Amino acid sequence: MRFKDENSGNFPEWEEQELGEVLYYEQPTKYLVNSTEYDDSYVIPVLTAGKTFILGYSNETHGIFSENLPVIIFDDFTTAIKFVDFPFKAKSSAMKILLPKKGVNIYYVFEAMKSIDYTIGGHERHWISKYSKIEIPLPCSEEQSKIANSLTCIDEKIETEKKILVQYEALKRYFLMNLFI
């Protein structure tokens, strides 16, 4: 997906940059949840970068990550990633909170990271030693934003179509239940 420069009409040059050059990380230590007594009536989600993502909800009001959103959370052992655009608390210190450096579109980098083919070699922390050294193609910030906006529109369309599909499945079940009465 490419976009021409509005002034020149040419495609801007892309460069390869290491993830550690476009993102900086923050340890989640000050955002760690104290109690695992989660309850769905609480407001603040407790996150992990793994498959579960939202482990539960906390009523703790201190140590909530809410500045500099959105971010990417990165599981340092599994290299799983999640895009987060809401305040949260963290469950594990093995998680890195990745933030964009100036001129970097975090959603563009998130999408680029999803395409990385990385094999985990053992139970070790990956961000500093290896993963942050992986290079991604990086266009100028204007083109990053255009790409991110296009991908966001596609994501929104997918979500809309999923909701419509659920409605059609419910309609089909209704028809089938009433067809043989």
N, C-alpha and C positions, 0 to 999 in steps of 0.2 A: 504494500500500500504506500504510494508515494504521492506527494503534493508538490506542485510547482511553486516556486517563489513568486509571490504576487508582483514584485517589482521587475524582475528579470525575465520571468517566464521559463526559467530553467529549473531543473531539479537540483536542490542544494546538495552539497557533498555530505555524506555521512562518514563518521569516524567510528572506529572500534574503541570502546573504553571499558576498563575493568569495572565491575560492579562497585568495588570499594572506592573508585574514583567518583562515582555519581551518587552514591549513598553513604551515609554515615550511620553508625548503629548506636543504640543506647541499650544498656543492660536494663532489664525490667525490675531490678532489685527494689526500688522505691515504690513500685506498683504492684508488688506481690500481695495476694490475698492472705489474710491472717487465718481466716476460718474457712473450712470447707463445708460449713453448714449452709448449703445453698437452698434457695427457695424461689420458686417462680414468681412470687409476689414482690420480690425485691427488684430493684431497678438496674443496678450496675452489672453488666455481663462480665463473667470471668472467662478469659480466653486461653486457648492453647492453639498452636499452629497446626496441630494434627487433625485427623478426620473429624473428631468430635467438635472442634472449633469453640462453640460456647458450652462450657462445662456446666454452667449454672449461673445463678444471679446472687449477688452479695448485697448486703445492706451497709457495708463499710463505706464511709464517706471521705476517708483520707486516702492518699496515694492512688488517685484515679488518674490514668493517662487521658488527658483531654486537650492538651495543647498540641499544636503542629499536626493536626489531623488533615488529611488521611496519612496512614502509614502502612507499611508492610510488616507483618510479623513473620518471623523466620524461625523454624525449629532447628536449632543448632545440631541436633543429632540425626534427624530424618530429612532435613532440608525442605520440609513442607512449608508452603507459604500461604498467607491469607491477606487479603486487602481489607483494611479496617478504616472506616470513616465515622466511627462513633466512640464516645468515651468508654474505657474499659479498665479492668484490673487483670493482672496476669497470674497464672497458676505456677509457672515454672521459671526458674532462672536460666534454663537451657534455651529460652526463647530470646531472640534478638528483636528489638524494635528498630526497623530500618526507616530512615528519613531521607528525603531528597536533599541534595546539595543545590545551591542556587542555580536556576535555569534548567532544572531537571523536572520533568513531569512524572510524578510518582506512579500514576496509573500506566503510563507508557512502559516504565521500567518493570512494573508488576507483570504486564502482559509479555514483555520480553523474557522475564525470568520463567514464566510458565512454559516457554518453548525450549528451555535448557535441558539437554540430555546429560544428566549427571548420575554416575553410579556411586552409591555409598559403599565405601570399602571396609567399614568397621564401625564400632561404637566409639566415635570420636566427635569432637566439636569441629564443624566444617567451615563456618563463616570466615574466621580469620585465616586459617591455614590454607584453604583451597578455594572455597566458593566465591569469596570477594575478589579473587583474581581472575574469574571468568569474564571474558569480554563479551559485550553485547554491541550491536550496531546502534549508534546514537546520532540521530539527525539534530538539527538546530532546535531550540526550544519551541519555536513556532510550529514546526512540522511535528514535533512530539505531541503538542497539544491537539493538532488536527487529527492525528492518528488516534490518540486517546479518546477524543470526542466521537470519532467514527466507531470505535470499538465499543464505547459506552452505549451508543445508539443501538448497535447490534445486540448487546447484552439486554437492553431494555426490551427490544423486540422479541428476543428469545423468552424472556420472563412473561411477556404478554401472551405469547403463543402457548406457553406451558399452562397458563391459567385458562385459556380458551379450551385447550385439550382436556383439562380436568372437567370443565363444564360439559363438554361433549360426552366424555366417559360417563358422567353422572346421568346425562340425558338418555344415553344408551341403556344404562342399567334400569332406569325408570321404565323405558319402553319394554325392555325384556321382562321385567317383573309384571307388567300389566298386559303383556301380549298373550300370556297363556292363562289368563284368569277366566 
